[in-house]
Amino acid sequence: MNVEVKTLSEMTAQEWCKLAEERIKVFVVEQECPYQEIDEQDYQAHHLMLKDERGELVGYTRIMAKDSSHATFGRVLVLKQFRGHEYGRQLVQATIDETKRLFPNKTIQIQAQAYLKEFYASFGFKSISDVYLEDNIPHLDMVLD
């Protein structure tokens, strides 16, 4: 697997369209959650793409500064045809590594879907909130020092 990280201005139109297509498939269609999927954070984010040896997109996350002391990542997805092969673990580890590289003095804080609490805990994340609804989906805030 190869990891590519680009800002929006570094992407080709085809790369951005593919990412937008896959994000909408997962976060709007699969999760049946109509909301503003593409947003203003995409302009400043670092877009991490996990690709196979043929250059095909396998997974994606976006990384950004949250505030003066925190960085965050989100929109974590593995394309449907690649699920069940541990690519999610590779994707999240690559994302943590890249977030620490981009924001070395910031704590990583994420909004995780509640059902993924143990998955993120396996990387060292700790819950810092109760479960709450975000776009009608249970979430919780987690932090990695």
VOPAGU-2260 file (C-alpha; in pm, 1 decimal, decimal comma):
REM VOPAGU-2260
SITE   aa  ch    i         X         Y         Z
SITE  MET   A    0       0,0       0,0       0,0
SITE  ASN   A    1     111,3     353,1     -74,9
SITE  VAL   A    2      15,4     669,3     111,2
SITE  GLU   A    3     -29,0    1002,0     -67,6
SITE  VAL   A    4    -105,9    1327,0     112,5
SITE  LYS   A    5    -214,2    1632,0     -84,0
SITE  THR   A    6    -386,6    1960,9     -28,0
SITE  LEU   A    7    -682,7    2046,6    -246,8
SITE  SER   A    8    -466,8    2272,5    -464,7
SITE  GLU   A    9    -221,2    1986,1    -524,2
SITE  MET   A   10    -488,6    1743,7    -646,9
SITE  THR   A   11    -604,0    1689,0    -999,9
SITE  ALA   A   12    -971,7    1740,9   -1072,3
SITE  GLN   A   13   -1004,1    1364,7   -1122,1
SITE  GLU   A   14    -849,5    1287,9    -781,8
SITE  TRP   A   15   -1080,7    1531,0    -603,7
SITE  CYS   A   16   -1390,5    1402,7    -787,9
SITE  LYS   A   17   -1303,1    1042,6    -694,6
SITE  LEU   A   18   -1262,5    1137,7    -328,6
SITE  ALA   A   19   -1588,1    1334,1    -327,3
SITE  GLU   A   20   -1768,6    1045,5    -497,5
SITE  GLU   A   21   -1645,8     790,9    -241,6
SITE  ARG   A   22   -1713,8    1016,3      57,3
SITE  ILE   A   23   -2071,3    1075,9     -57,7
SITE  LYS   A   24   -2119,8     700,3    -117,1
SITE  VAL   A   25   -2015,4     621,7     240,4
SITE  PHE   A   26   -2124,5     916,1     452,2
SITE  VAL   A   27   -2443,8    1020,3     272,8
SITE  VAL   A   28   -2574,5     714,4      85,0
SITE  GLU   A   29   -2455,0     414,4     293,5
SITE  GLN   A   30   -2515,0     586,6     626,3
SITE  GLU   A   31   -2839,7     741,7     501,2
SITE  CYS   A   32   -2733,0    1078,1     636,4
SITE  PRO   A   33   -2815,9    1381,5     422,6
SITE  TYR   A   34   -2576,6    1658,0     523,1
SITE  GLN   A   35   -2318,3    1894,3     373,4
SITE  GLU   A   36   -2051,8    1630,5     301,6
SITE  ILE   A   37   -1813,6    1857,3     109,6
SITE  ASP   A   38   -1744,8    2160,0     327,6
SITE  GLU   A   39   -1516,0    2456,1     394,1
SITE  GLN   A   40   -1269,4    2236,7     584,9
SITE  ASP   A   41   -1177,8    2062,0     260,3
SITE  TYR   A   42   -1002,2    2378,2     140,4
SITE  GLN   A   43    -750,3    2368,9     428,4
SITE  ALA   A   44    -729,6    1994,4     491,5
SITE  HIS   A   45    -452,9    1755,8     401,8
SITE  HIS   A   46    -619,0    1470,5     213,9
SITE  LEU   A   47    -459,5    1131,7     283,6
SITE  MET   A   48    -515,7     859,7      27,3
SITE  LEU   A   49    -425,9     495,1      76,7
SITE  LYS   A   50    -367,8     340,8    -265,4
SITE  ASP   A   51    -286,0      -8,5    -382,9
SITE  GLU   A   52       9,9    -100,6    -603,0
SITE  ARG   A   53    -194,1     -17,1    -916,0
SITE  GLY   A   54    -264,0     332,0    -782,9
SITE  GLU   A   55    -630,6     256,5    -705,2
SITE  LEU   A   56    -786,6     431,3    -408,7
SITE  VAL   A   57    -836,3     193,6    -112,7
SITE  GLY   A   58    -902,3     439,2     171,9
SITE  TYR   A   59    -912,7     804,3     263,8
SITE  THR   A   60    -898,1    1048,8     554,7
SITE  ARG   A   61    -867,0    1424,1     585,9
SITE  ILE   A   62    -634,0    1585,6     838,4
SITE  MET   A   63    -648,5    1942,8     970,0
SITE  ALA   A   64    -571,2    2175,2    1256,4
SITE  LYS   A   65    -861,9    2189,2    1500,6
SITE  ASP   A   66    -745,4    2475,8    1720,5
SITE  SER   A   67    -421,3    2613,0    1867,3
SITE  SER   A   68    -344,9    2294,1    2062,8
SITE  HIS   A   69    -527,4    2017,9    1871,2
SITE  ALA   A   70    -515,7    1854,2    1530,1
SITE  THR   A   71    -790,3    1628,2    1402,0
SITE  PHE   A   72    -877,4    1386,9    1127,6
SITE  GLY   A   73   -1204,2    1259,0     993,4
SITE  ARG   A   74   -1401,2    1127,3     698,3
SITE  VAL   A   75   -1220,5     796,5     753,9
SITE  LEU   A   76   -1328,9     545,3     492,2
SITE  VAL   A   77   -1224,8     226,1     318,2
SITE  LEU   A   78   -1391,8     161,1     -16,0
SITE  LYS   A   79   -1650,3    -116,4       6,0
SITE  GLN   A   80   -1460,2    -362,0    -214,8
SITE  PHE   A   81   -1152,1    -337,4      11,5
SITE  ARG   A   82   -1324,8    -382,6     349,8
SITE  GLY   A   83   -1246,6    -681,1     569,5
SITE  HIS   A   84    -873,3    -688,5     492,4
SITE  GLU   A   85    -733,7    -474,0     778,3
SITE  TYR   A   86    -687,3    -172,4     549,6
SITE  GLY   A   87    -873,1      39,3     804,0
SITE  ARG   A   88    -595,8     -25,6    1055,4
SITE  GLN   A   89    -328,3      66,7     798,7
SITE  LEU   A   90    -523,5     378,6     706,3
SITE  VAL   A   91    -567,4     500,5    1064,0
SITE  GLN   A   92    -204,0     429,9    1156,5
SITE  ALA   A   93     -83,5     619,4     846,8
SITE  THR   A   94    -319,8     902,8     938,2
SITE  ILE   A   95    -192,6     921,9    1296,8
SITE  ASP   A   96     167,4     921,8    1171,6
SITE  GLU   A   97      97,5    1195,0     916,5
SITE  THR   A   98    -100,6    1405,1    1165,3
SITE  LYS   A   99     191,9    1392,9    1409,9
SITE  ARG   A  100     430,2    1488,7    1127,5
SITE  LEU   A  101     215,6    1781,1    1010,7
SITE  PHE   A  102     125,7    1902,8    1361,5
SITE  PRO   A  103     407,9    1782,5    1589,3
SITE  ASN   A  104     313,1    1992,8    1892,2
SITE  LYS   A  105     -60,5    1926,7    1885,9
SITE  THR   A  106    -271,5    1663,3    2056,7
SITE  ILE   A  107    -490,7    1461,0    1819,1
SITE  GLN   A  108    -861,7    1491,0    1898,8
SITE  ILE   A  109   -1128,0    1318,5    1689,7
SITE  GLN   A  110   -1503,8    1276,7    1673,8
SITE  ALA   A  111   -1544,9     899,6    1643,8
SITE  GLN   A  112   -1860,4     712,1    1563,4
SITE  ALA   A  113   -1949,8     543,5    1891,7
SITE  TYR   A  114   -1944,6     190,3    1751,1
SITE  LEU   A  115   -1573,7     243,5    1664,3
SITE  LYS   A  116   -1470,4     335,7    2020,1
SITE  GLU   A  117   -1272,5      12,6    2076,6
SITE  PHE   A  118   -1113,7      31,8    1731,0
SITE  TYR   A  119    -972,6     378,3    1805,4
SITE  ALA   A  120    -884,1     276,5    2162,2
SITE  SER   A  121    -658,5       8,5    2011,2
SITE  PHE   A  122    -444,9     295,6    1873,8
SITE  GLY   A  123    -429,2     463,7    2217,0
SITE  PHE   A  124    -724,5     702,9    2186,9
SITE  LYS   A  125    -916,8     775,1    2507,9
SITE  SER   A  126   -1277,5     891,3    2534,7
SITE  ILE   A  127   -1321,1    1245,4    2664,0
SITE  SER   A  128   -1696,7    1285,9    2619,2
SITE  ASP   A  129   -2023,9    1106,6    2658,6
SITE  VAL   A  130   -2191,4     974,6    2344,6
SITE  TYR   A  131   -2380,8    1244,3    2153,2
SITE  LEU   A  132   -2564,1    1263,2    1823,3
SITE  GLU   A  133   -2389,7    1419,6    1525,2
SITE  ASP   A  134   -2610,8    1416,2    1215,5
SITE  ASN   A  135   -2826,0    1157,1    1395,2
SITE  ILE   A  136   -2530,5     916,6    1437,8
SITE  PRO   A  137   -2389,4     841,7    1788,1
SITE  HIS   A  138   -2040,1     989,0    1827,3
SITE  LEU   A  139   -1792,5    1057,9    2105,6
SITE  ASP   A  140   -1483,5    1273,4    2132,5
SITE  MET   A  141   -1152,6    1091,5    2172,4
SITE  VAL   A  142    -797,1    1212,6    2222,8
SITE  LEU   A  143    -448,9    1073,5    2158,4
SITE  ASP   A  144    -165,8    1248,6    2341,7
